Amino acid sequence: MEKITQKNVESILCDEDRRRAETPWIYRVVARVAAVCGTVGFLLAHVAFFSAWVLLNRGGDAWDPYPYTFLLFGVSIEAIFLSIMVLISQNLASAENERRHHLDLQINLLNERETTAIMRLLTELATHVNVPSTRQEEVRSLAQDTDPEAVLGQIASAEASHGRAP
């Protein structure tokens, strides 16, 4: 089992490495900056910086006296750029999550087809060797191909009946 999971882990990591290498450098920089900005260290550095700025500008030699116009200008510019970087980083993460979700969906659909094929084979085998089944109707139903569009329709109907439809 460890060899199988190791192969899967390596495969996923290799794909992530490849995709990261294909990502333009500016996006990698933005993602890194956004990651650094979301740390406690970044918060503490800002608390220290703003505290020092206010303390140094309280006296008579203030280069930015109250209401700290230069500080407010700098903070506004920083907020704009950080907001944009966080949005770009979230877009990248969202695209990656969508890709992983699609992979997961494809694997689940493939697994469903494989399970259906196994159910058919077992049903045929049980019939061939005359093994009685108390759940034959359920087994026959499960051995049918699942139509993903029909399941999506059922989900949409159920969501609508619960007031959750878009």
Phi and psi in degrees as GROMACS dihedral restraints (atoms count N, CA, C in turn):
[ dihedral_restraints ]
;  ai    aj    ak    al  type     phi  dphi    fc
    3     4     5     6     1   -62.0    20    10
    4     5     6     7     1   -37.8    20    10
    6     7     8     9     1   -64.6    20    10
    7     8     9    10     1   -39.6    20    10
    9    10    11    12     1   -65.8    20    10
   10    11    12    13     1   -48.7    20    10
   12    13    14    15     1   -67.2    20    10
   13    14    15    16     1   -35.5    20    10
   15    16    17    18     1   -62.8    20    10
   16    17    18    19     1   -41.2    20    10
   18    19    20    21     1   -63.0    20    10
   19    20    21    22     1   -42.4    20    10
   21    22    23    24     1   -64.0    20    10
   22    23    24    25     1   -44.9    20    10
   24    25    26    27     1   -61.6    20    10
   25    26    27    28     1   -46.2    20    10
   27    28    29    30     1   -61.2    20    10
   28    29    30    31     1   -40.9    20    10
   30    31    32    33     1   -61.7    20    10
   31    32    33    34     1   -45.2    20    10
   33    34    35    36     1   -66.3    20    10
   34    35    36    37     1   -44.3    20    10
   36    37    38    39     1   -64.2    20    10
   37    38    39    40     1   -39.4    20    10
   39    40    41    42     1   -63.4    20    10
   40    41    42    43     1   -41.0    20    10
   42    43    44    45     1   -64.5    20    10
   43    44    45    46     1   -42.7    20    10
   45    46    47    48     1   -64.0    20    10
   46    47    48    49     1   -40.9    20    10
   48    49    50    51     1   -62.3    20    10
   49    50    51    52     1   -43.4    20    10
   51    52    53    54     1   -62.6    20    10
   52    53    54    55     1   -45.4    20    10
   54    55    56    57     1   -66.1    20    10
   55    56    57    58     1   -37.6    20    10
   57    58    59    60     1   -64.7    20    10
   58    59    60    61     1   -40.7    20    10
   60    61    62    63     1   -66.5    20    10
   61    62    63    64     1   -30.9    20    10
   63    64    65    66     1   -80.2    20    10
   64    65    66    67     1   -15.3    20    10
   66    67    68    69     1   -71.3    20    10
   67    68    69    70     1   130.9    20    10
   69    70    71    72     1   -56.2    20    10
   70    71    72    73     1   146.2    20    10
   72    73    74    75     1   -57.6    20    10
   73    74    75    76     1   -35.9    20    10
   75    76    77    78     1   -64.9    20    10
   76    77    78    79     1   -35.6    20    10
   78    79    80    81     1   -69.3    20    10
   79    80    81    82     1   -37.1    20    10
   81    82    83    84     1   -65.5    20    10
   82    83    84    85     1   -39.8    20    10
   84    85    86    87     1   -63.7    20    10
   85    86    87    88     1   -47.0    20    10
   87    88    89    90     1   -60.3    20    10
   88    89    90    91     1   -44.0    20    10
   90    91    92    93     1   -62.7    20    10
   91    92    93    94     1   -39.6    20    10
   93    94    95    96     1   -67.3    20    10
   94    95    96    97     1   -43.6    20    10
   96    97    98    99     1   -61.5    20    10
   97    98    99   100     1   -45.0    20    10
   99   100   101   102     1   -61.8    20    10
  100   101   102   103     1   -38.2    20    10
  102   103   104   105     1   -65.8    20    10
  103   104   105   106     1   -41.7    20    10
  105   106   107   108     1   -66.7    20    10
  106   107   108   109     1   -38.9    20    10
  108   109   110   111     1   -67.8    20    10
  109   110   111   112     1   -19.7    20    10
  111   112   113   114     1   -93.5    20    10
  112   113   114   115     1    31.8    20    10
  114   115   116   117     1  -115.9    20    10
  115   116   117   118     1   160.8    20    10
  117   118   119   120     1   -65.6    20    10
  118   119   120   121     1   -35.4    20    10
  120   121   122   123     1   -58.5    20    10
  121   122   123   124     1   -41.0    20    10
  123   124   125   126     1   -63.7    20    10
  124   125   126   127     1   -42.8    20    10
  126   127   128   129     1   -61.3    20    10
  127   128   129   130     1   -47.7    20    10
  129   130   131   132     1   -64.7    20    10
  130   131   132   133     1   -37.5    20    10
  132   133   134   135     1   -62.6    20    10
  133   134   135   136     1   -39.4    20    10
  135   136   137   138     1   -68.6    20    10
  136   137   138   139     1   -41.2    20    10
  138   139   140   141     1   -59.9    20    10
  139   140   141   142     1   -45.1    20    10
  141   142   143   144     1   -64.1    20    10
  142   143   144   145     1   -45.5    20    10
  144   145   146   147     1   -62.4    20    10
  145   146   147   148     1   -48.7    20    10
  147   148   149   150     1   -66.5    20    10
  148   149   150   151     1   -37.7    20    10
  150   151   152   153     1   -63.5    20    10
  151   152   153   154     1   -46.0    20    10
  153   154   155   156     1   -62.5    20    10
  154   155   156   157     1   -42.8    20    10
  156   157   158   159     1   -58.8    20    10
  157   158   159   160     1   -48.1    20    10
  159   160   161   162     1   -66.0    20    10
  160   161   162   163     1   -43.6    20    10
  162   163   164   165     1   -63.9    20    10
  163   164   165   166     1   -41.8    20    10
  165   166   167   168     1   -71.7    20    10
  166   167   168   169     1   -19.3    20    10
  168   169   170   171     1  -107.8    20    10
  169   170   171   172     1    20.3    20    10
  171   172   173   174     1   -89.7    20    10
  172   173   174   175     1   -26.9    20    10
  174   175   176   177     1   -84.3    20    10
  175   176   177   178     1  -168.7    20    10
  177   178   179   180     1   -74.3    20    10
  178   179   180   181     1   -24.2    20    10
  180   181   182   183     1   -91.9    20    10
  181   182   183   184     1    30.8    20    10
  183   184   185   186     1   -70.2    20    10
  184   185   186   187     1   129.1    20    10
  186   187   188   189     1   -89.5    20    10
  187   188   189   190     1   -13.7    20    10
  189   190   191   192     1  -142.6    20    10
  190   191   192   193     1    76.8    20    10
  192   193   194   195     1   -67.4    20    10
  193   194   195   196     1   163.5    20    10
  195   196   197   198     1   -50.5    20    10
  196   197   198   199     1   131.9    20    10
  198   199   200   201     1   -92.2    20    10
  199   200   201   202     1    28.2    20    10
  201   202   203   204     1    56.7    20    10
  202   203   204   205     1    58.2    20    10
  204   205   206   207     1   -58.6    20    10
  205   206   207   208     1   -46.6    20    10
  207   208   209   210     1   -65.4    20    10
  208   209   210   211     1   -39.7    20    10
  210   211   212   213     1   -62.5    20    10
  211   212   213   214     1   -45.9    20    10
  213   214   215   216     1   -63.2    20    10
  214   215   216   217     1   -38.0    20    10
  216   217   218   219     1   -62.9    20    10
  217   218   219   220     1   -46.9    20    10
  219   220   221   222     1   -62.9    20    10
  220   221   222   223     1   -42.1    20    10
  222   223   224   225     1   -65.1    20    10
  223   224   225   226     1   -39.3    20    10
  225   226   227   228     1   -63.4    20    10
  226   227   228   229     1   -45.5    20    10
  228   229   230   231     1   -62.9    20    10
  229   230   231   232     1   -44.2    20    10
  231   232   233   234     1   -60.6    20    10
  232   233   234   235     1   -43.0    20    10
  234   235   236   237     1   -61.8    20    10
  235   236   237   238     1   -40.1    20    10
  237   238   239   240     1   -63.2    20    10
  238   239   240   241     1   -51.2    20    10
  240   241   242   243     1   -66.3    20    10
  241   242   243   244     1   -40.5    20    10
  243   244   245   246     1   -64.9    20    10
  244   245   246   247     1   -39.9    20    10
  246   247   248   249     1   -60.7    20    10
  247   248   249   250     1   -44.8    20    10
  249   250   251   252     1   -63.8    20    10
  250   251   252   253     1   -43.3    20    10
  252   253   254   255     1   -64.9    20    10
  253   254   255   256     1   -38.8    20    10
  255   256   257   258     1   -66.4    20    10
  256   257   258   259     1   -40.7    20    10
  258   259   260   261     1   -63.5    20    10
  259   260   261   262     1   -43.2    20    10
  261   262   263   264     1   -62.4    20    10
  262   263   264   265     1   -44.0    20    10
  264   265   266   267     1   -62.6    20    10
  265   266   267   268     1   -40.8    20    10
  267   268   269   270     1   -66.2    20    10
  268   269   270   271     1   -37.4    20    10
  270   271   272   273     1   -63.2    20    10
  271   272   273   274     1   -41.9    20    10
  273   274   275   276     1   -62.9    20    10
  274   275   276   277     1   -45.2    20    10
  276   277   278   279     1   -64.9    20    10
  277   278   279   280     1   -38.4    20    10
  279   280   281   282     1   -64.9    20    10
  280   281   282   283     1   -42.2    20    10
  282   283   284   285     1   -63.4    20    10
  283   284   285   286     1   -40.8    20    10
  285   286   287   288     1   -65.7    20    10
  286   287   288   289     1   -42.4    20    10
  288   289   290   291     1   -63.6    20    10
  289   290   291   292     1   -38.4    20    10
  291   292   293   294     1   -64.4    20    10
  292   293   294   295     1   -41.8    20    10
  294   295   296   297     1   -63.2    20    10
  295   296   297   298     1   -43.4    20    10
  297   298   299   300     1   -66.3    20    10
  298   299   300   301     1   -39.0    20    10
  300   301   302   303     1   -62.8    20    10
  301   302   303   304     1   -41.4    20    10
  303   304   305   306     1   -63.7    20    10
  304   305   306   307     1   -43.2    20    10
  306   307   308   309     1   -60.2    20    10
  307   308   309   310     1   -45.4    20    10
  309   310   311   312     1   -60.7    20    10
  310   311   312   313     1   -43.2    20    10
  312   313   314   315     1   -62.8    20    10
  313   314   315   316     1   -44.3    20    10
  315   316   317   318     1   -63.3    20    10
  316   317   318   319     1   -40.6    20    10
  318   319   320   321     1   -65.3    20    10
  319   320   321   322     1   -41.3    20    10
  321   322   323   324     1   -64.3    20    10
  322   323   324   325     1   -41.0    20    10
  324   325   326   327     1   -64.9    20    10
  325   326   327   328     1   -40.9    20    10
  327   328   329   330     1   -64.2    20    10
  328   329   330   331     1   -42.4    20    10
  330   331   332   333     1   -61.5    20    10
  331   332   333   334     1   -39.3    20    10
  333   334   335   336     1   -63.8    20    10
  334   335   336   337     1   -43.0    20    10
  336   337   338   339     1   -64.4    20    10
  337   338   339   340     1   -41.2    20    10
  339   340   341   342     1   -64.6    20    10
  340   341   342   343     1   -42.2    20    10
  342   343   344   345     1   -64.5    20    10
  343   344   345   346     1   -40.8    20    10
  345   346   347   348     1   -61.5    20    10
  346   347   348   349     1   -43.7    20    10
  348   349   350   351     1   -61.9    20    10
  349   350   351   352     1   -40.5    20    10
  351   352   353   354     1   -65.0    20    10
  352   353   354   355     1   -41.7    20    10
  354   355   356   357     1   -61.4    20    10
  355   356   357   358     1   -43.0    20    10
  357   358   359   360     1   -61.9    20    10
  358   359   360   361     1   -45.0    20    10
  360   361   362   363     1   -62.3    20    10
  361   362   363   364     1   -43.8    20    10
  363   364   365   366     1   -65.5    20    10
  364   365   366   367     1   -38.3    20    10
  366   367   368   369     1   -63.2    20    10
  367   368   369   370     1   -45.2    20    10
  369   370   371   372     1   -63.5    20    10
  370   371   372   373     1   -40.5    20    10
  372   373   374   375     1   -64.2    20    10
  373   374   375   376     1   -44.5    20    10
  375   376   377   378     1   -63.2    20    10
  376   377   378   379     1   -40.0    20    10
  378   379   380   381     1   -65.8    20    10
  379   380   381   382     1   -42.2    20    10
  381   382   383   384     1   -62.7    20    10
  382   383   384   385     1   -37.7    20    10
  384   385   386   387     1   -99.8    20    10
  385   386   387   388     1    11.8    20    10
  387   388   389   390     1    58.3    20    10
  388   389   390   391     1    45.4    20    10
  390   391   392   393     1   -90.4    20    10
  391   392   393   394     1   119.4    20    10
  393   394   395   396     1   -72.3    20    10
  394   395   396   397     1   146.7    20    10
  396   397   398   399     1  -126.6    20    10
  397   398   399   400     1   130.0    20    10
  399   400   401   402     1   -83.7    20    10
  400   401   402   403     1   -11.1    20    10
  402   403   404   405     1  -121.4    20    10
  403   404   405   406     1    35.8    20    10
  405   406   407   408     1   -60.5    20    10
  406   407   408   409     1   -39.8    20    10
  408   409   410   411     1   -64.0    20    10
  409   410   411   412     1   -43.2    20    10
  411   412   413   414     1   -64.6    20    10
  412   413   414   415     1   -41.4    20    10
  414   415   416   417     1   -64.0    20    10
  415   416   417   418     1   -42.9    20    10
  417   418   419   420     1   -61.6    20    10
  418   419   420   421     1   -41.1    20    10
  420   421   422   423     1   -63.9    20    10
  421   422   423   424     1   -43.5    20    10
  423   424   425   426     1   -71.0    20    10
  424   425   426   427     1   -22.9    20    10
  426   427   428   429     1   -81.3    20    10
  427   428   429   430     1    -2.4    20    10
  429   430   431   432     1   -82.8    20    10
  430   431   432   433     1   150.8    20    10
  432   433   434   435     1   -61.9    20    10
  433   434   435   436     1   139.4    20    10
  435   436   437   438     1   -90.9    20    10
  436   437   438   439     1   128.9    20    10
  438   439   440   441     1   -93.3    20    10
  439   440   441   442     1   107.1    20    10
  441   442   443   444     1   -57.0    20    10
  442   443   444   445     1   -34.7    20    10
  444   445   446   447     1   -67.2    20    10
  445   446   447   448     1   -37.3    20    10
  447   448   449   450     1   -65.4    20    10
  448   449   450   451     1   -40.7    20    10
  450   451   452   453     1   -64.7    20    10
  451   452   453   454     1   -41.5    20    10
  453   454   455   456     1   -61.4    20    10
  454   455   456   457     1   -38.0    20    10
  456   457   458   459     1   -63.4    20    10
  457   458   459   460     1   -41.4    20    10
  459   460   461   462     1   -62.8    20    10
  460   461   462   463     1   -41.4    20    10
  462   463   464   465     1   -63.3    20    10
  463   464   465   466     1   -45.4    20    10
  465   466   467   468     1   -61.4    20    10
  466   467   468   469     1   -41.9    20    10
  468   469   470   471     1   -63.9    20    10
  469   470   471   472     1   -44.4    20    10
  471   472   473   474     1   -65.1    20    10
  472   473   474   475     1   -41.3    20    10
  474   475   476   477     1   -62.8    20    10
  475   476   477   478     1   -41.7    20    10
  477   478   479   480     1   -63.8    20    10
  478   479   480   481     1   -40.1    20    10
  480   481   482   483     1   -69.1    20    10
  481   482   483   484     1   -20.8    20    10
  483   484   485   486     1  -100.6    20    10
  484   485   486   487     1     8.0    20    10
  486   487   488   489     1    72.1    20    10
  487   488   489   490     1    26.5    20    10
  489   490   491   492     1  -111.7    20    10
  490   491   492   493     1     8.4    20    10
  492   493   494   495     1   -71.5    20    10
  493   494   495   496     1   145.9    20    10
